[in-house]
Amino acid sequence: DGAAAMQAYAESLGAEAPRYWDRNRRRFAALMDEVETIAARQPIQRVLDIGASFQTRWLAQRHPTWSIDTLGFEDRRFTLPPPSRHWDFNLNDCDAADRPRAPEEGYDLVLFLEVIEHLHTAPRLVLAALREWVVPGGLLLVSTPNALWLKHRIKLLTGRHPFELIREDRGNPGHFREYTAPELATIARAAGFEVERIDVRCLYGFTSRKDRAYATLATWLGPSFCRDMMLVLRRPA
């Protein structure tokens, strides 16, 4: 299914890549399952991946006939060689007059994974700009941490702030804002999308015994307590 190849690729990159892959491999696998489900019910030929990562190469390996382009900060470890195109663009500037314009043919599927929480621009503006890149009837997949996952709730109850401070490193400021599933669904509708499905699960591979216990309990309590969420959004035909 390609997971072993991606693990080998992570190990070839060294540094933090193997650790990142290991902690997120279940999330990547869930994404692949979602994409296969989508591809089984509607034709997919053109894909835009915003924030290239392991899923970019995994998709290219699994679907070599698909045209896969990327957008965002370029990471040459993951962006694909020509004829794949890359737009090097900061999505915080999504409402700028000189922002990149979507190609006329658009994309059947746009992936927007683990990015929105790193943006300081209002999410409705970002999603409205991305809507231009999705063909009518096409899909946008958004994944991001759930602001209301169990560990955050417990921290609030014990008087601790559940979110990290904005980092002083401008190149890696961390999470500006995390969202709940209902509010992100409301924002998506305001940006012109239909919300087809919201999936909230515990997928992140925690190394801490305490965090693993939180994830186990959250799974038992129900989806709204889990950490990882994905929204399947459709641009109306």
Secondary structure, 3 states (H helix, E strand, C coil): CCHHHHHHHHHHHCCCHHHHHHHHHHHHHHHHHHHHHHHHHCCCCEEEEECCCHHHHHHHHHCCCCEEEEEECCCCCCCCCCCCCEEECCHHHCCCCCCCCCCCCCEEEEEEECCHHHCCCCHHHHHHHHHCCEEEEEEEEEEEEECCCHHHHHHHHCCCCCCCCCCCCCCCCCCCCCECHHHHHHHHHHCCCEEEEEEEECCCCCCCHHHHHHHHHHHHHCHHHCCEEEEEEECCC
